[in-house]
Amino acid sequence: MAFRYIKSEGLQGVLPPELAQLPYLQIIDLSRNYLSGTIPPEWGAMKLTNISLMANRLTGPIPKEFGNITTLVDLTLEVNNLSGNIPNELGKLINLRKLVLSSNNFTGPFPESLSKLVSLMDLRISDNKFTGRIPSLIQNWKNLTRLNMQASGFEGPIPSEIFLLEKLTDLRISDINGPEAPFPLLSNMRSMKYLMLRSCNINGTLPEYLGQMTQMKTLYLSHGHNHSICIFIMTDGYKLHINCGGGEETIGNYIYAADQNHIDPSTSSAMTSQSKDVWALSNTGYFTDGNDKNNFIVTNTHSLLNNSPESTLYKTARTSPISLTYYGYCMRKGSYKVKLHFAEIMFTNERNYSSLGRRIFDVYIQGQWVLKDFNIVDKAGGAGKPFIKTIDQVNVTDGTLEIRFYWAGKGTTAIPERGVYGPLVSAISVEPNFPIPSEGRKVSTGVVAGIVVSVLAFIFLVLGILWWKGYLGCKNTMDKDLRGLDLQTGSFTLRQIKAATNNFDAANKIGEGGFGSVYKGLLSDGTIIAVKQLSSKSKQGNREFVNEIGMISALQHPHLVKLYGCCIEGNQLLLVYEYMENNSLARALFGPEEYQLKLDWPTRHKICVGIARGLAYLHEESRLKIVHRDIKATNILLDKNLNPKISDFGLAKLDDEEDTHISTRIAGTFGYMAPEYAMRGYLTDKADVYSFGVVTLEIVSGRSNTSFRPKEERIYLLDWALILKEKGNLMDLKDPRLGSDFNREEVMAMINVALMCTNPCAQLRPPMSAVVSMIEGRLPIHEFVSEPSRFSDKEKDKELMNYYQQNQDHSISESQTQRMLNDGPWTGSSTSAHDLYPINLDSEYLNHRV
């Protein structure tokens, strides 16, 4: 036997020392299992080339005997609970090319003997507890192409010896303490593709050579001390021309960039063109018809009734079933003229509304609604005719231009054939309303270029952090900073809000929480709104107010509550949302009996799918990858058709990197927090997956996780589900109110998906895109093997009690804190942001509602 692969098979037990008796074994891959115990030192006598034990539950140190495996090429031990120092003996592994130790508890400095690993090409040591400065011995790893040291524990500054690693293509360093230092010398690394330096105490300006790294795909720099640093990018930075769906075209003096790449649904892609424009696009949704349902480029099938030089732009177009967004990056600050080129090339005039429906969509630029119910055929005077919409004044303040085409569901009463609904655009042209710099002139050092969307995210995070630290303590300062943000929402005056809510009449009050009050309102155009009013006494709420505006203003999705805008006037801080007629999922399922709704199984299934789609968008589809942190039934709102929408983004965090985590202040709701987050503060999108699993169990059972106590025992709904799983009685979890009118297979599938999502091991939880596919029946659901969490109930209670005592207001007594832990969401158990519609049983509005 030369190879032994047993990956993701749910193996339990310990690693067998007996494998050392297989003299010809070369590869051991036991990754993504439930193996525990220590690594057998006996393996050190083998002639292995590859060892992968990733994502298990291993403890103890790396055996020093591994230094004898001089044939070893790949050693991958990430995502375990390994500890101790790195043994000196590993320096003898002269053939080692890949060493992955991330997400463990390794301590101490790097031994000098590792300088002998001259063949090393890939080193990942993120998320550990190493001590001392980043070792200068890295200069010996001349073949290194990837170096990841995110939150490794090492201190800065980044050593100057890193200059010698000319072959690096992927460098990620974050969260290092130590003295401030200038930007590290990386000019030799001409092949760099991914550079991330986050919270590295870098000061001064950024070097010009960054703009000469032509292979760079992702550049992420944040939390520097100099907030006015300038990135020199080899781009004109003041224009943008795209031939949507087509190849590169030259029209007059302009080069229209090609846009022919295949973009999967719910993904994005970054582009550059010969004209050095830097741009990207994203697409959301699936077409439901045809064999090629993911093809979003269409071609003209008949002659255009136009002979202008621009007619070549209308040979192709890009379309989307829901949302299509183009981003222009590195744009100079100023005013621009935007031209949007349209032509209906999917059908002719002979095929009319009765057979096709109408293509009607909306257009947003910089988050502002510029075209409502736009119909290409009506504006152009027929199919096959071009139409150009010009928007003269579009302001760019942060280096990023966003143009979004969005289908809001109008134009058809059913899903029609491909291409006759949803947005469609043929070309985009952006020209400055200011003098163009002469050829060859570089961008001035005073211009901040928006390289990636993280720059925008950085603004919001900085404001939140400064408020948290108390540097933005006065209301006037926050007012000024919020007004300075170029938010992608509308702005309301206090007079408008007072008129809509009848001067905050108590009859319109529909909720009260720690954040403040919530009122129902009616705008002058007939739009019903929900107004979330920040309490003037809530300093914690101020921080969440900043965060919530920053997060939601950049998001648009059918399963996220829509933020219409905000009002910042005097001491009034208000958020204006769309009104949700059926309040929260928590009230519908297990609120006071008079407010509960009769939710049949198809409706519950629809709600689960909707929540999953909303989370998939946050984690994987939006340009800001976001972890919500407080998914629970009270933060799921229901519209008049019982469609779910995720709300309350006051605790949300930007997810900086897919394959790691961030350590953060714990915030969330007892009973819904993932164990690795509640115990250690380790946050990834898998924390939301866990919370979704808990909410799914609540939907199936109709019971609250935190208040569920069969036979008056102290037990949670999730624990009860695992007990029923072991007994083979999972159907006992079903809500008796469903009666016999339900799909047994769907119920079982939903429960099993929920159990997969609440796996104690974060790495074994599925991503939300896979969850959507499973509950929609497009992916098989693997059998869940129940296993007790490594965090006992006693540990959880102790840690969470300490957490609540440390984070709640000092006026809250121990008995009150205990009541928060026991009583579930109705007592406001969220530590910071409360529900958009918290229950207020004394509300005059609820008492007099029809």
Secondary structure as UniProt FT lines:
FT   STRAND          3..5
FT   STRAND          12..14
FT   HELIX           17..21
FT   TURN            23..24
FT   STRAND          27..29
FT   STRAND          34..37
FT   HELIX           41..45
FT   STRAND          50..52
FT   STRAND          57..60
FT   HELIX           64..68
FT   TURN            70..71
FT   STRAND          74..76
FT   STRAND          81..84
FT   HELIX           88..92
FT   TURN            94..95
FT   STRAND          98..100
FT   STRAND          105..108
FT   HELIX           112..116
FT   TURN            118..119
FT   STRAND          122..124
FT   STRAND          129..130
FT   HELIX           136..140
FT   TURN            142..143
FT   STRAND          146..150
FT   HELIX           160..164
FT   TURN            166..167
FT   STRAND          170..174
FT   STRAND          181..182
FT   TURN            187..188
FT   TURN            190..191
FT   STRAND          194..198
FT   STRAND          202..203
FT   HELIX           208..212
FT   TURN            214..215
FT   STRAND          218..222
FT   TURN            227..228
FT   STRAND          240..244
FT   STRAND          249..251
FT   TURN            252..253
FT   STRAND          254..259
FT   TURN            265..266
FT   STRAND          267..272
FT   TURN            274..275
FT   STRAND          278..284
FT   TURN            293..294
FT   STRAND          297..299
FT   HELIX           309..314
FT   STRAND          316..319
FT   STRAND          323..329
FT   STRAND          334..343
FT   TURN            349..350
FT   HELIX           353..356
FT   STRAND          361..365
FT   TURN            366..367
FT   STRAND          368..374
FT   HELIX           376..380
FT   TURN            383..384
FT   STRAND          386..396
FT   STRAND          401..406
FT   TURN            418..419
FT   STRAND          424..425
FT   STRAND          427..432
FT   TURN            439..440
FT   TURN            445..446
FT   HELIX           454..469
FT   TURN            470..472
FT   HELIX           475..484
FT   STRAND          490..491
FT   HELIX           494..500
FT   TURN            501..504
FT   HELIX           506..508
FT   STRAND          509..513
FT   TURN            514..515
FT   STRAND          516..522
FT   TURN            524..525
FT   STRAND          528..534
FT   TURN            536..537
FT   HELIX           539..552
FT   TURN            553..554
FT   TURN            558..559
FT   STRAND          563..569
FT   TURN            570..571
FT   STRAND          572..578
FT   TURN            581..582
FT   HELIX           585..590
FT   HELIX           593..595
FT   HELIX           601..616
FT   HELIX           617..621
FT   STRAND          626..627
FT   HELIX           633..635
FT   STRAND          636..638
FT   TURN            640..641
FT   STRAND          644..646
FT   TURN            650..651
FT   STRAND          653..654
FT   TURN            658..659
FT   STRAND          662..663
FT   TURN            670..672
FT   HELIX           675..680
FT   STRAND          682..683
FT   HELIX           686..701
FT   TURN            705..707
FT   HELIX           710..712
FT   HELIX           717..727
FT   HELIX           730..733
FT   HELIX           736..738
FT   TURN            739..740
FT   HELIX           744..757
FT   HELIX           762..764
FT   HELIX           768..775
FT   TURN            776..777
FT   HELIX           793..807
FT   TURN            810..811
FT   HELIX           814..823
FT   HELIX           824..827
FT   TURN            841..842
FT   HELIX           844..847
//
